[in-house]
């Protein structure tokens, strides 16, 4: 599959469609993104409005950094029943053929395997289309569920960064996880 087709075509897993993120997804993602409790381990806050989220997504539709050195790829996780469950994203350093992954699963959908299922479909596809050899994830050391998720996918902790960030009145230490995929 070509890069262009990959970036505009939905991926399928057993229960999910990973739809390339577009501005119109703001309407179905907004409610799930509005839960402040879901932001405990990340510095972001819920979007102010559907319109603000739509504006952000419009900017992401280019799928490239301003200097074109990175691919900024985002997918909405849409269940077979049409309900939104969250999103996954990959920032690909095109020259290095490495990708940083992130995921956000809405509170009602957590601990049901959606992130693992989505990443299980996404990582091999990124490997195939972009030749990604190494994946990275940075995770707050307090986020046990996320740590277990990446470890279940074969990621290994390669570094701990103390006082990596400070937000919401707390210090955030981070683990840097990496996964090398054979060619």
C-alpha positions as CSV (number, residue, x, y, z in Angstrom):
1,X,0.0,0.0,0.0
2,X,1.3,3.5,-0.8
3,X,1.9,6.1,1.9
4,X,-0.9,8.3,0.5
5,X,-3.4,5.4,0.5
6,X,-2.4,4.3,4.0
7,X,-2.8,7.8,5.4
8,X,-6.4,8.1,4.0
9,X,-7.7,4.6,4.4
10,X,-9.2,3.1,7.6
11,X,-7.5,0.1,9.2
12,X,-9.6,-2.7,10.5
13,X,-9.2,-4.8,13.6
14,X,-11.6,-7.4,15.1
15,X,-13.9,-4.8,16.8
16,X,-12.6,-1.4,15.5
17,X,-12.2,0.7,12.5
18,X,-9.2,3.0,12.8
19,X,-10.4,5.9,10.8
20,X,-7.9,8.6,9.7
21,X,-8.7,11.6,11.8
22,X,-10.6,14.3,10.1
23,X,-12.3,17.5,11.4
24,X,-15.7,15.9,11.3
25,X,-14.6,13.4,13.9
26,X,-14.6,16.2,16.5
27,X,-18.4,15.8,16.9
28,X,-18.2,12.1,17.9
29,X,-15.0,12.3,19.9
30,X,-15.8,15.4,21.9
31,X,-17.9,13.7,24.6
32,X,-15.3,11.1,25.4
33,X,-12.5,13.7,25.4
34,X,-14.5,15.9,27.8
35,X,-13.8,13.7,30.9
36,X,-11.2,15.5,33.1
37,X,-10.4,12.3,34.9
38,X,-9.0,10.8,31.7
39,X,-6.2,13.4,31.7
40,X,-4.7,12.4,35.0
41,X,-1.4,11.3,33.6
42,X,-1.0,13.7,30.7
43,X,-0.6,17.5,30.7
44,X,-3.4,18.2,28.3
45,X,-6.9,19.2,29.4
46,X,-10.3,18.5,27.8
47,X,-11.1,20.5,24.7
48,X,-13.1,23.7,25.3
49,X,-15.7,23.0,22.6
50,X,-16.5,20.9,19.6
51,X,-15.5,23.9,17.5
52,X,-12.1,24.1,19.2
53,X,-11.5,20.4,18.7
54,X,-12.6,20.6,15.1
55,X,-10.1,23.5,14.5
56,X,-7.3,21.4,15.9
57,X,-8.2,18.4,13.8
58,X,-8.3,20.5,10.7
59,X,-4.7,21.4,11.3
60,X,-3.8,17.7,11.8
61,X,-5.4,16.7,8.4
62,X,-2.2,17.7,6.6
63,X,-0.6,14.7,8.3
64,X,2.9,16.4,8.1
65,X,5.0,18.6,10.3
66,X,5.6,22.2,8.9
67,X,9.1,21.1,7.7
68,X,7.8,17.8,6.3
69,X,10.3,15.8,8.3
70,X,7.6,14.1,10.4
71,X,4.4,12.3,9.6
72,X,1.7,13.2,12.2
73,X,-0.8,10.4,11.9
74,X,-4.0,10.1,14.0
75,X,-6.8,7.6,13.9
76,X,-10.2,7.7,15.6
77,X,-11.2,4.4,17.1
78,X,-14.7,3.6,16.0
79,X,-16.4,0.4,17.2
80,X,-18.5,-1.9,15.1
81,X,-21.5,-0.4,16.7
82,X,-20.5,3.1,15.6
83,X,-19.4,4.3,19.0
84,X,-16.2,6.2,19.4
85,X,-13.7,4.6,21.9
86,X,-10.7,7.0,21.7
87,X,-7.8,7.6,19.3
88,X,-4.3,6.4,18.5
89,X,-1.5,8.5,17.0
90,X,2.0,8.0,15.6
91,X,4.6,10.7,15.0
92,X,7.0,9.3,12.5
93,X,10.5,10.6,12.1
94,X,10.6,9.9,8.4
95,X,14.4,9.9,7.9
96,X,15.1,7.8,11.0
97,X,12.2,5.4,10.3
98,X,11.2,5.6,14.0
99,X,7.8,6.3,15.4
100,X,6.5,7.6,18.7
101,X,3.1,6.2,19.6
102,X,0.3,7.5,21.9
103,X,-3.2,6.5,22.6
104,X,-6.2,7.8,24.5
105,X,-9.1,5.5,25.4
106,X,-12.3,7.1,26.7
107,X,-13.1,6.2,30.4
108,X,-16.1,4.0,29.6
109,X,-14.0,2.0,27.1
110,X,-10.9,1.5,29.3
111,X,-9.8,-2.0,30.3
112,X,-11.6,-3.6,27.4
113,X,-8.6,-4.2,25.2
114,X,-9.3,-1.4,22.6
115,X,-5.9,0.2,22.8
116,X,-4.1,-3.1,22.5
117,X,-6.3,-4.1,19.6
118,X,-5.7,-0.8,17.8
119,X,-2.0,-0.9,18.3
120,X,-1.9,-4.5,17.3
121,X,-3.3,-3.5,13.9
122,X,-1.3,-0.2,13.7
123,X,2.3,-1.2,14.5
124,X,2.7,-3.9,11.8
125,X,1.0,-1.5,9.3
126,X,3.5,1.3,10.1
127,X,6.3,-1.2,9.8
128,X,5.2,-2.3,6.4
129,X,4.3,1.1,4.9
130,X,7.0,3.3,6.4
131,X,9.7,0.7,7.2
132,X,9.6,1.6,10.9
133,X,12.1,-0.4,12.8
134,X,11.7,1.1,16.2
135,X,8.7,2.4,18.1
136,X,8.8,4.6,21.2
137,X,6.3,5.5,24.0
138,X,6.7,7.8,26.9
139,X,4.5,7.0,29.9
140,X,4.0,8.6,33.3
141,X,5.4,6.2,35.9
142,X,2.1,6.3,37.8
143,X,0.1,5.0,34.8
144,X,0.2,1.3,35.5
145,X,-2.5,0.3,33.0
146,X,-0.5,2.0,30.1
147,X,2.7,0.4,31.3
148,X,1.1,-3.0,31.3
149,X,-0.3,-2.4,27.8
150,X,3.0,-1.5,26.1
151,X,4.8,-4.4,27.9
152,X,2.2,-6.8,26.7
153,X,3.0,-5.6,23.1
154,X,6.7,-6.4,23.7
155,X,8.0,-2.9,24.5
156,X,10.9,-2.7,27.0
157,X,11.6,0.1,29.4
158,X,14.9,1.7,28.3
159,X,15.0,4.8,30.4
160,X,13.5,6.6,33.4
161,X,13.3,10.4,33.3
162,X,12.8,11.9,36.8
163,X,10.9,15.1,36.9
164,X,10.1,14.9,33.2
165,X,7.2,17.3,33.6
166,X,5.1,19.1,36.1
167,X,1.4,19.6,35.6
168,X,-1.9,19.6,37.6
169,X,0.1,20.3,40.8
170,X,2.2,17.1,40.6
171,X,5.6,16.1,39.3
172,X,5.6,13.6,36.5
173,X,8.3,11.1,36.2
174,X,8.3,9.1,32.9
175,X,9.4,5.8,31.6
176,X,10.7,5.7,28.0
177,X,9.7,2.4,26.3
178,X,10.9,1.1,23.0
179,X,10.1,-1.8,20.7
180,X,12.4,-2.9,17.9
181,X,10.6,-4.8,15.1
182,X,12.6,-7.2,12.9
183,X,12.6,-6.4,9.2
